[in-house]
Amino acid sequence: MKKLTSILAFSAFMLVLLNGTVFCQQVNLTGTWVGETMVPDEIEPDKVTLVLQKTSGEYTGKVTDAFGYAMESELEDIKFKDNQLTAHFFIFNGEAYVKISFTLMVEGDSMKGEWKSDDGNSAPITLERKK
């Protein structure tokens, strides 16, 4: 009886584990995400649009913002693991190209996190999936 209980407990554990793995693999961030962030030397928040596509298990994407720093800037080094999306892109700040990196936690149809620039600036950012 003890052996049967152990086998059933192990089977239940494996079933839960496998279902969790399948669920995590089914998350698809494809779509248009719109939100806001603050930008240094600007009074109003900047409207940001992130467009993601998934092809053959890999994400590609572009970022655009209302102030014109990111003009459909291509995302690079995109990673999505444990509901965390990371990537970087380049903007032109009027003088030079600056690398912007971000880390966003995905919760359903929203992403929240922070961006950081190579020149030392950073700010929170929130995005919602456009429906």
C-alpha positions as CSV (number, residue, x, y, z in Angstrom):
1,M,0.0,0.0,0.0
2,K,2.9,2.4,0.8
3,K,4.4,1.7,-2.6
4,L,1.2,2.4,-4.4
5,T,0.8,5.7,-2.5
6,S,4.3,6.7,-3.4
7,I,3.7,5.9,-7.0
8,L,0.5,7.9,-7.1
9,A,2.1,10.9,-5.4
10,F,5.0,10.8,-7.8
11,S,2.6,10.6,-10.8
12,A,0.6,13.5,-9.5
13,F,3.7,15.6,-9.1
14,M,4.9,14.8,-12.6
15,L,1.5,15.6,-14.1
16,V,1.5,19.1,-12.3
17,L,5.1,19.7,-13.4
18,L,4.4,18.8,-17.1
19,N,1.3,20.9,-17.2
20,G,3.2,23.9,-15.8
21,T,5.9,23.4,-18.5
22,V,3.3,23.2,-21.3
23,F,1.5,26.3,-20.0
24,C,4.8,28.3,-19.9
25,Q,5.6,27.3,-23.4
26,Q,2.2,28.5,-24.7
27,V,2.7,32.1,-23.6
28,N,2.8,34.2,-26.8
29,L,3.7,37.8,-26.7
30,T,2.9,38.4,-30.4
31,G,1.1,41.7,-30.8
32,T,1.2,45.4,-30.2
33,W,1.9,46.7,-26.7
34,V,1.3,50.3,-25.9
35,G,2.4,52.2,-22.7
36,E,4.3,55.1,-21.2
37,T,7.6,56.0,-19.7
38,M,9.4,59.1,-18.6
39,V,12.3,60.4,-20.6
40,P,15.1,62.7,-19.2
41,D,14.5,66.4,-20.0
42,E,10.9,65.9,-20.9
43,I,7.9,67.1,-18.8
44,E,5.2,64.7,-20.1
45,P,5.4,60.9,-20.3
46,D,6.5,59.4,-23.6
47,K,4.1,57.1,-25.4
48,V,5.9,53.8,-26.3
49,T,4.7,51.2,-28.8
50,L,6.3,47.7,-28.8
51,V,5.4,45.3,-31.6
52,L,6.5,41.7,-31.2
53,Q,6.2,38.7,-33.6
54,K,7.1,35.1,-32.9
55,T,8.4,33.0,-35.8
56,S,9.8,29.5,-35.3
57,G,9.9,30.0,-31.6
58,E,12.0,33.2,-31.8
59,Y,10.8,36.7,-31.2
60,T,11.5,39.8,-33.3
61,G,10.2,43.3,-32.7
62,K,10.4,47.0,-33.0
63,V,10.0,50.0,-30.7
64,T,8.6,53.4,-31.6
65,D,8.0,56.3,-29.3
66,A,5.9,59.5,-29.6
67,F,8.9,61.8,-29.1
68,G,10.7,60.3,-32.1
69,Y,13.8,58.9,-30.3
70,A,13.0,55.4,-31.4
71,M,11.8,55.2,-35.0
72,E,10.8,51.6,-35.4
73,S,14.1,50.6,-33.8
74,E,14.8,46.9,-34.2
75,L,15.0,44.9,-31.0
76,E,18.1,42.9,-30.5
77,D,19.0,40.0,-28.2
78,I,15.4,39.3,-27.3
79,K,14.9,36.7,-24.5
80,F,11.7,35.5,-22.8
81,K,12.1,33.3,-19.8
82,D,10.1,32.8,-16.6
83,N,7.7,35.5,-17.7
84,Q,10.5,38.0,-18.1
85,L,11.2,39.8,-21.4
86,T,14.6,41.3,-22.0
87,A,16.0,43.0,-25.1
88,H,17.8,46.1,-26.2
89,F,17.6,48.6,-29.1
90,F,19.3,51.9,-30.2
91,I,17.9,55.4,-30.2
92,F,19.4,58.7,-31.6
93,N,19.4,61.4,-28.9
94,G,20.3,64.2,-31.3
95,E,24.0,63.8,-30.8
96,A,24.8,60.0,-30.8
97,Y,23.2,56.6,-30.8
98,V,22.5,55.2,-27.4
99,K,21.8,51.6,-26.4
100,I,18.6,51.2,-24.4
101,S,18.1,47.9,-22.5
102,F,14.9,46.8,-20.8
103,T,13.6,44.1,-18.5
104,L,9.8,43.6,-18.3
105,M,7.8,41.2,-16.2
106,V,4.8,39.8,-18.2
107,E,1.5,39.3,-16.4
108,G,-1.3,38.4,-18.8
109,D,-1.8,41.4,-21.1
110,S,0.5,43.8,-19.2
111,M,4.2,44.3,-18.9
112,K,6.0,46.3,-16.2
113,G,9.6,46.9,-15.7
114,E,12.4,49.4,-16.3
115,W,14.6,50.6,-19.2
116,K,18.2,51.6,-18.8
117,S,20.5,53.5,-21.2
118,D,24.2,53.1,-21.6
119,D,24.6,56.8,-20.6
120,G,23.1,56.2,-17.1
121,N,19.5,57.1,-17.5
122,S,16.6,54.8,-16.5
123,A,12.9,54.9,-15.7
124,P,9.9,52.6,-15.1
125,I,7.8,51.5,-18.1
126,T,4.4,49.9,-18.3
127,L,2.8,48.4,-21.4
128,E,-0.6,46.9,-22.1
129,R,-1.5,44.6,-25.0
130,K,-3.6,46.5,-27.6
131,K,-6.7,44.6,-28.5
